[in-house]
């Protein structure tokens, strides 16, 4: 059993259930903060255990769950995103009178992400993806009085269901080829195999790629992303943009860089093609957006393309770059969404570019946070976004995929147009015809804390890049360890 290796998963599960149970207890005024307190305590306890378990691989439940440097680093990223979103949701209107349900579902989704990161088997991997997805289906539609929220939940449910069906079919074919659901056994079986000798393996690769691409918002499986990002409550959108992205690429690395590294030559071109198209479509479509959440949705699609470069490389260096970029991406995305959420609480349609016009002049710190976030997303040196892209592009060049690095560089150049537009809007004069644009409410300390802490992380991850890169290197080597 080795329950110690499964401690992160058990703590998160217990905190999720306890947060839900608090909703039926007569707590009075304490019901407004008790679920969030329990959830935060669970996340912190899990983070501590992730640090304790950082080391050589341990397995639990007959190898279905494993704890090593790779899984624990991903768990830390997920927990950071979860804590940030819990803070951003403190004054969330959609959570009024349903704080326990809202927090419990968020924690259940985070538990699914932890299960994905610690999976050692196809079955636990699929269960983790389903747990995180089903919880998010409900959270997207939690604002039942708002049509766009219901639409977002319904679209995510339908498209997510299709993606899950495609993914599980791919896993079934992979099991048919290898005769095992254990990731380590699959890797050993596929060593030296080829698509020409195993046609079912080709079907499995295509279906698994498509299923994970749905979760990662990669083209051509991105169609749900803009509408769901715009319609869902903004803290939920921030959680999807960070936690779900991390879980999706945990699945990519477990399946491709880990289990299917033996047939690397057969899937590299497929993943590279998806990466190139995703980068171009995401960046070009973002140029046309006036809603910041939709713009960040297309930005998230493009960022998925950059991350797929590291998957296409299929080496330790590629996995190292993906892990570093996930850390940086979580920080800069939380910073951007924190400002959008704060502005949404002040004015109607606060998620539009018009609502952000001049916001940096009336709240300079918010302007600095948003400017640093978008510059890092664009890959400006010396911020962590630049370091992450440098690692990804460098891994592609060293592995003979220079053309893919060029596509990534072109995509980054295109992205400057819409990222800089946000920065310019933030520091533009406030129009006299829009007095509502100057409306300011009492600053939510939790939201401001997330914004500032995320910005410090964006800068700090670049200044102290070397220690983090060494951690990512150790985690990547752990992924490929037998």
DRENFIBA-265320 format. One line per 5 residues: number of its first residue (from 1); their letters; for each residue x, y, z of C-alpha. Coordinates in steps of 0.1 Angstrom, whole numbers, always signed. Last residue first. Example, Ala and Ser with C-alpha at 12.3 -4.5 7.8 and 13.67 -1.06 7.14 Angstrom:
<atoms>
2) SA) +137/-11/+71 ~ +123/-45/+78;
</atoms>
This chain:
<atoms>
482) XXXXX) +126/+31/-151 ~ +136/+68/-149 ~ +122/+89/-177 ~ +99/+110/-155 ~ +127/+112/-128;
477) XXXXX) +150/+128/-154 ~ +124/+154/-161 ~ +120/+162/-124 ~ +157/+165/-120 ~ +159/+189/-149;
472) XXXXX) +129/+209/-136 ~ +147/+213/-102 ~ +179/+224/-120 ~ +159/+248/-141 ~ +144/+262/-108;
467) XXXXX) +178/+267/-93 ~ +191/+284/-125 ~ +161/+307/-131 ~ +166/+328/-99 ~ +163/+361/-117;
462) XXXXX) +138/+348/-142 ~ +116/+330/-117 ~ +118/+361/-95 ~ +103/+384/-121 ~ +72/+363/-128;
457) XXXXX) +71/+353/-91 ~ +71/+390/-80 ~ +42/+395/-104 ~ +24/+365/-90 ~ +28/+379/-54;
452) XXXXX) +15/+413/-64 ~ -16/+400/-82 ~ -23/+374/-55 ~ -20/+400/-28 ~ -42/+424/-46;
447) XXXXX) -69/+397/-49 ~ -66/+389/-12 ~ -66/+426/-2 ~ -97/+435/-21 ~ -92/+472/-27;
442) XXXXX) -122/+493/-16 ~ -140/+503/-48 ~ -128/+525/-77 ~ -149/+541/-104 ~ -127/+560/-129;
437) XXXXX) -140/+541/-159 ~ -175/+549/-147 ~ -168/+585/-157 ~ -168/+575/-193 ~ -171/+606/-215;
432) XXXXX) -140/+621/-199 ~ -120/+592/-214 ~ -94/+579/-190 ~ -59/+586/-204 ~ -40/+555/-217;
427) XXXXX) -18/+535/-193 ~ -39/+503/-192 ~ -48/+506/-229 ~ -11/+507/-239 ~ -4/+475/-218;
422) XXXXX) -34/+457/-233 ~ -23/+467/-268 ~ +12/+455/-260 ~ -2/+420/-256 ~ -23/+422/-288;
417) XXXXX) +4/+433/-312 ~ +33/+415/-294 ~ +16/+382/-301 ~ +26/+383/-338 ~ +63/+384/-328;
412) XXXXX) +58/+355/-304 ~ +41/+335/-332 ~ +70/+342/-355 ~ +94/+329/-328 ~ +74/+298/-323;
407) XXXXX) +73/+291/-360 ~ +111/+295/-361 ~ +114/+271/-332 ~ +94/+246/-352 ~ +116/+250/-382;
402) XXXXX) +147/+244/-361 ~ +135/+209/-352 ~ +169/+192/-352 ~ +169/+183/-315 ~ +192/+211/-305;
397) XXXXX) +169/+236/-323 ~ +137/+223/-305 ~ +154/+223/-271 ~ +165/+259/-277 ~ +130/+270/-287;
392) XXXXX) +116/+255/-255 ~ +144/+269/-233 ~ +142/+304/-248 ~ +105/+303/-245 ~ +108/+296/-208;
387) XXXXX) +134/+323/-203 ~ +113/+349/-222 ~ +83/+341/-201 ~ +104/+344/-170 ~ +112/+381/-176;
382) XXXXX) +145/+393/-190 ~ +135/+396/-218 ~ +101/+400/-233 ~ +84/+367/-241 ~ +49/+379/-250;
377) XXXXX) +35/+363/-218 ~ +62/+381/-199 ~ +52/+414/-214 ~ +15/+406/-206 ~ +22/+399/-169;
372) XXXXX) +47/+429/-165 ~ +21/+453/-179 ~ -7/+438/-159 ~ +12/+441/-126 ~ +25/+476/-134;
367) XXXXX) -10/+489/-143 ~ -24/+474/-111 ~ +3/+492/-91 ~ -5/+524/-109 ~ -42/+524/-98;
362) XXXXX) -58/+555/-113 ~ -32/+557/-142 ~ -31/+520/-147 ~ -68/+519/-151 ~ -66/+543/-180;
357) XXXXX) -87/+522/-203 ~ -93/+489/-185 ~ -131/+491/-190 ~ -126/+496/-227 ~ -104/+465/-230;
352) XXXXX) -133/+445/-217 ~ -135/+423/-186 ~ -151/+450/-165 ~ -183/+446/-183 ~ -201/+465/-155;
347) XXXXX) -177/+483/-132 ~ -159/+477/-99 ~ -160/+439/-93 ~ -149/+433/-129 ~ -118/+455/-123;
342) XXXXX) -105/+432/-95 ~ -112/+401/-116 ~ -93/+415/-146 ~ -64/+425/-124 ~ -62/+390/-108;
337) XXXXX) -65/+375/-143 ~ -33/+390/-155 ~ -13/+381/-124 ~ -27/+345/-123 ~ -16/+341/-160;
332) XXXXX) +19/+354/-153 ~ +25/+330/-124 ~ +10/+299/-139 ~ +29/+305/-172 ~ +62/+308/-153;
327) XXXXX) +58/+275/-136 ~ +44/+258/-167 ~ +74/+272/-186 ~ +98/+255/-163 ~ +81/+222/-166;
322) XXXXX) +79/+224/-204 ~ +116/+233/-207 ~ +126/+204/-185 ~ +104/+181/-206 ~ +121/+193/-238;
317) XXXXX) +156/+188/-223 ~ +147/+153/-211 ~ +137/+145/-246 ~ +105/+142/-266 ~ +111/+173/-288;
312) XXXXX) +74/+172/-297 ~ +65/+176/-260 ~ +87/+207/-256 ~ +72/+222/-287 ~ +38/+214/-272;
307) XXXXX) +44/+240/-246 ~ +46/+267/-272 ~ +14/+255/-288 ~ -4/+255/-254 ~ +7/+292/-251;
302) XXXXX) -11/+299/-284 ~ -43/+285/-270 ~ -38/+303/-237 ~ -34/+336/-257 ~ -67/+327/-275;
297) XXXXX) -83/+325/-241 ~ -65/+356/-228 ~ -81/+375/-257 ~ -115/+360/-248 ~ -110/+371/-212;
292) XXXXX) -98/+406/-223 ~ -128/+412/-245 ~ -118/+433/-275 ~ -105/+404/-296 ~ -93/+405/-333;
287) XXXXX) -55/+401/-326 ~ -62/+370/-305 ~ -72/+350/-336 ~ -37/+355/-351 ~ -19/+344/-319;
282) XXXXX) -41/+313/-313 ~ -41/+302/-350 ~ -3/+305/-354 ~ +7/+288/-322 ~ -18/+260/-325;
277) XXXXX) -9/+253/-361 ~ +28/+249/-351 ~ +21/+228/-320 ~ -3/+204/-339 ~ +24/+199/-366;
272) XXXXX) +50/+192/-339 ~ +27/+167/-322 ~ +22/+147/-354 ~ +58/+149/-365 ~ +70/+136/-331;
267) XXXXX) +46/+107/-331 ~ +64/+79/-351 ~ +100/+89/-342 ~ +92/+87/-305 ~ +81/+51/-306;
262) XXXXX) +101/+41/-276 ~ +93/+73/-258 ~ +57/+61/-255 ~ +54/+58/-217 ~ +74/+88/-206;
257) XXXXX) +78/+117/-231 ~ +46/+107/-248 ~ +21/+95/-222 ~ +34/+109/-189 ~ +45/+141/-207;
252) XXXXX) +12/+147/-224 ~ -8/+138/-192 ~ +12/+163/-172 ~ +6/+187/-201 ~ -32/+184/-195;
247) XXXXX) -28/+187/-158 ~ -8/+219/-160 ~ -33/+234/-185 ~ -61/+225/-162 ~ -45/+242/-133;
242) XXXXX) -35/+274/-150 ~ -61/+285/-176 ~ -88/+265/-160 ~ -82/+281/-126 ~ -82/+316/-141;
237) XXXXX) -115/+308/-159 ~ -129/+296/-126 ~ -118/+328/-109 ~ -134/+347/-138 ~ -169/+331/-136;
232) XXXXX) -174/+312/-168 ~ -188/+328/-199 ~ -156/+344/-214 ~ -133/+314/-208 ~ -161/+290/-220;
227) XXXXX) -167/+310/-252 ~ -130/+313/-260 ~ -120/+277/-252 ~ -147/+255/-268 ~ -133/+256/-303;
222) XXXXX) -98/+245/-292 ~ -97/+210/-306 ~ -81/+220/-339 ~ -59/+235/-324 ~ -47/+229/-288;
217) XXXXX) -69/+238/-259 ~ -49/+216/-234 ~ -79/+195/-225 ~ -90/+189/-261 ~ -54/+183/-271;
212) XXXXX) -53/+155/-245 ~ -81/+137/-263 ~ -67/+144/-298 ~ -32/+131/-289 ~ -47/+100/-273;
207) XXXXX) -68/+94/-304 ~ -39/+98/-329 ~ -15/+77/-308 ~ -40/+49/-303 ~ -49/+47/-340;
202) XXXXX) -12/+45/-349 ~ -7/+18/-322 ~ -36/-2/-338 ~ -15/-4/-370 ~ +13/-22/-351;
197) XXXXX) +41/-33/-374 ~ +42/-1/-395 ~ +36/+20/-364 ~ +69/+8/-349 ~ +81/-10/-317;
192) XXXXX) +117/-7/-304 ~ +106/+0/-268 ~ +68/-2/-269 ~ +66/-31/-244 ~ +90/-14/-219;
187) XXXXX) +71/+19/-220 ~ +37/+2/-217 ~ +50/-17/-186 ~ +61/+16/-170 ~ +28/+32/-178;
182) XXXXX) +7/+3/-163 ~ -24/-3/-183 ~ -11/-35/-199 ~ -16/-58/-229 ~ +6/-35/-251;
177) XXXXX) -14/-32/-283 ~ -49/-37/-268 ~ -40/-14/-239 ~ -30/+13/-264 ~ -63/+7/-282;
172) XXXXX) -82/+12/-249 ~ -62/+43/-241 ~ -71/+58/-274 ~ -108/+50/-269 ~ -105/+67/-235;
167) XXXXX) -92/+98/-251 ~ -118/+101/-278 ~ -146/+96/-252 ~ -130/+122/-229 ~ -127/+147/-257;
162) XXXXX) -164/+142/-267 ~ -174/+147/-230 ~ -153/+178/-228 ~ -170/+192/-259 ~ -205/+186/-245;
157) XXXXX) -197/+196/-209 ~ -177/+226/-219 ~ -204/+238/-242 ~ -231/+233/-215 ~ -210/+250/-188;
152) XXXXX) -202/+280/-210 ~ -238/+284/-221 ~ -250/+283/-185 ~ -224/+310/-177 ~ -234/+331/-207;
147) XXXXX) -271/+330/-198 ~ -266/+344/-163 ~ -290/+335/-135 ~ -274/+300/-132 ~ -240/+314/-123;
142) XXXXX) -226/+280/-114 ~ -224/+270/-151 ~ -185/+270/-153 ~ -183/+256/-118 ~ -205/+226/-128;
137) XXXXX) -184/+216/-158 ~ -153/+223/-138 ~ -161/+196/-113 ~ -167/+171/-141 ~ -134/+180/-158;
132) XXXXX) -111/+176/-127 ~ -126/+143/-119 ~ -126/+131/-155 ~ -89/+139/-160 ~ -80/+122/-127;
127) XXXXX) -100/+91/-136 ~ -83/+89/-170 ~ -48/+90/-154 ~ -59/+65/-127 ~ -69/+41/-154;
122) XXXXX) -38/+46/-176 ~ -15/+38/-147 ~ +13/+55/-128 ~ -7/+87/-121 ~ +8/+113/-97;
117) XXXXX) +2/+143/-120 ~ -32/+131/-131 ~ -43/+125/-95 ~ -31/+159/-84 ~ -52/+174/-112;
112) XXXXX) -82/+154/-101 ~ -77/+167/-66 ~ -76/+202/-80 ~ -110/+196/-95 ~ -123/+183/-62;
107) XXXXX) -109/+214/-45 ~ -128/+237/-69 ~ -159/+216/-64 ~ -156/+219/-26 ~ -150/+257/-27;
102) XXXXX) -181/+264/-48 ~ -202/+239/-28 ~ -191/+254/+5 ~ -195/+290/-6 ~ -230/+285/-19;
97) XXXXX) -248/+315/-4 ~ -226/+338/-25 ~ -201/+318/-46 ~ -212/+333/-80 ~ -206/+368/-66;
92) XXXXX) -169/+361/-60 ~ -156/+382/-30 ~ -131/+356/-18 ~ -127/+341/-52 ~ -93/+356/-59;
87) XXXXX) -78/+340/-27 ~ -91/+306/-36 ~ -78/+311/-72 ~ -43/+318/-59 ~ -44/+288/-35;
82) XXXXX) -54/+265/-64 ~ -28/+278/-88 ~ -1/+273/-62 ~ -15/+238/-55 ~ -13/+229/-92;
77) XXXXX) +23/+240/-95 ~ +33/+221/-64 ~ +16/+190/-77 ~ +35/+193/-109 ~ +68/+195/-90;
72) XXXXX) +57/+164/-69 ~ +49/+144/-100 ~ +83/+149/-116 ~ +103/+146/-84 ~ +87/+113/-75;
67) XXXXX) +54/+100/-60 ~ +35/+73/-77 ~ -1/+62/-78 ~ -13/+31/-97 ~ +19/+13/-87;
62) XXXXX) +3/-14/-65 ~ -17/+11/-45 ~ +13/+33/-38 ~ +46/+39/-54 ~ +78/+58/-43;
57) XXXXX) +102/+74/-68 ~ +134/+89/-55 ~ +132/+124/-40 ~ +106/+151/-33 ~ +82/+134/-10;
52) XXXXX) +88/+159/+19 ~ +83/+188/-5 ~ +51/+173/-18 ~ +40/+166/+18 ~ +44/+203/+26;
47) XXXXX) +24/+213/-5 ~ -4/+189/+6 ~ -6/+205/+40 ~ -7/+239/+23 ~ -35/+228/+0;
42) XXXXX) -55/+212/+28 ~ -52/+244/+49 ~ -63/+265/+20 ~ -94/+242/+15 ~ -103/+243/+52;
37) XXXXX) -100/+281/+52 ~ -120/+284/+21 ~ -148/+262/+36 ~ -147/+283/+69 ~ -150/+317/+53;
32) XXXXX) -186/+325/+45 ~ -199/+296/+66 ~ -186/+314/+97 ~ -216/+337/+96 ~ -238/+309/+107;
27) XXXXX) -221/+275/+110 ~ -252/+253/+110 ~ -236/+224/+90 ~ -248/+215/+56 ~ -222/+235/+36;
22) XXXXX) -194/+224/+59 ~ -197/+189/+43 ~ -185/+202/+10 ~ -153/+217/+25 ~ -148/+184/+44;
17) XXXXX) -151/+164/+12 ~ -125/+185/-6 ~ -101/+186/+23 ~ -102/+148/+26 ~ -96/+144/-12;
12) XXXXX) -67/+168/-11 ~ -51/+151/+19 ~ -55/+117/+3 ~ -39/+127/-30 ~ -10/+143/-13;
7) XXXXX) -6/+113/+10 ~ -4/+87/-17 ~ +33/+80/-13 ~ +28/+78/+24 ~ +1/+51/+20;
2) XX) +27/+26/+10 ~ +0/+0/+0;
</atoms>
